[in-house]
Amino acid sequence: MKDLRITQRHVAKLCAGTKSTPANPIRSGVRRHRDQKGKDMIRTFLTSAALVALIGGPALAETFEVQMLNKGSDGERMVFEPAFVQAAPGDTIRFVAADKGHNAEVNKDMLPEGAEPFAGRINEEIEVTLDVEGVYGVICKPHYAMGMVMTIAVGDVDAPADFLEGRVPGKAKERFEAQLGNL
Ligand SMILES: [Cu+2]
């Protein structure tokens, strides 16, 4: 799960393999066959991406979609899918009301210090951009007792020691523990 996102470091690594690119691939591409020209354009794009990564350009923020479901692909009832997201600061999480009767809200006892709490209404699709590093516990209020919870890790973080210290229903606790196992 951790490797789902493409970080700038990955892009830089990817581009390390294109060192043989001519100094000016567009000009040199003029004499080439059309297909080759297309490849050159891809190389030019990758080289530009590498430059952005090297000079520390704007972070490539990502959006993760999380479905709110009555039944998950593994057969479990009342779930967020995926139940764990590894994000970077500035990334966005979009909660999709795939089934009716759910909401997504952060458990205020499971929120990094300085982070803004968020809460969607029932059937509401919300998008939250997370800038503060840490671990966020998200619940569906009507189905919290049934264990409808998910975890978002922002940045390279460990599970906070007091994450499950508050009052957490048994089934929710069980799932949170499994999700924290990704850290
Ligand atoms: Cu629900």
Boltz pocket constraint, residues with backbone or C-beta under 6 A from the ligand:
constraints:
  - pocket:
      binder: B
      contacts: [[A, 69], [A, 78], [A, 101], [A, 102], [A, 103], [A, 140], [A, 141], [A, 142], [A, 143], [A, 148]]
      max_distance: 6.0
